């Protein structure tokens, strides 16, 4: 069974840091681009970051560039999101998702169960 | 950047057909994907590449895409279809996805 399991969420003060992890199983992790997508409470879906199969290319939404870092360890079938200088508007459920399809025909399937990050004093 | 526009809400009676639109400039030239997110649950892919359904998704779910509008059609709507629905395309100019704002489907 293809599965993604996130961990690492929690309550953090503004300006603090947090590292999210996503454990993948049931597919060849090293063959896929991977992404983080977040959803603020009561809001829609917002893409956060992408990483290429070998980690050589990374892309970020403007609001997190310079503060967040996406990375992966193919030997451990794991995806990470290092989040620094956290702000209240970073509060959201963070989903790990596999990019499927091909380049311009890309979608997300599957999604992890999500991990909640709350930034508050 | 590319923008996708969805109506905030759509309401339909059980057994009727729901149509959820996703507007974008010349969206017909792009590949559109749809997700269903029930309250408190994870998004689930229900249509990809405009018209294809993943295994396990009922045939009641179908998609179309032409001109400036893509449409998710849900036939014979059931109470269990009540959810938020999101469209998504991939913006190749910046190599990242774009999501619509989401549509809340209410089954009356």
Contacts between the chains, C-beta under 8 A, distances in Angstrom:
chain1	res1	chain2	res2	distance
A	35	B	97	7.6
A	44	B	84	7.9
A	44	B	86	6.6
A	44	B	99	6.3
A	44	B	100	7.6
A	44	B	101	5.1
A	44	B	102	4.3
A	45	B	35	7.5
A	45	B	37	8.0
A	45	B	43	6.7
A	45	B	86	5.5
A	45	B	88	7.8
A	45	B	99	4.6
A	45	B	102	7.2
A	46	B	99	7.0
A	47	B	96	5.6
A	47	B	97	4.9
A	47	B	98	7.7
A	47	B	99	6.9
A	50	B	95	7.1
A	50	B	96	6.1
A	59	B	94	7.4
A	59	B	95	5.7
A	59	B	96	5.3
A	61	B	96	7.3
A	95	B	42	6.9
A	95	B	43	7.4
A	100	B	48	7.8
A	101	B	31	7.6
A	101	B	48	6.8
A	101	B	49	7.2
A	103	B	90	7.3
A	103	B	92	6.7
A	104	B	30	7.3
A	104	B	31	6.3
A	104	B	90	5.5
A	104	B	92	4.8
A	105	B	31	4.2
A	105	B	49	5.8
A	105	B	90	7.1
A	106	B	31	8.0
A	106	B	90	4.5
A	106	B	97	6.9
A	107	B	33	3.9
A	107	B	45	6.1
A	107	B	48	4.8
A	107	B	49	7.8
A	107	B	88	6.6
A	107	B	90	8.0
A	108	B	33	7.8
A	108	B	35	7.6
A	108	B	43	7.5
A	108	B	45	6.9
A	108	B	88	7.4
A	108	B	97	7.4
A	109	B	45	4.4
A	109	B	48	7.4
A	109	B	54	6.7
A	110	B	45	8.0
A	111	B	42	4.9
A	111	B	43	5.4
A	111	B	44	7.6
A	112	B	42	7.3
A	113	B	42	5.8
A	114	B	42	6.2
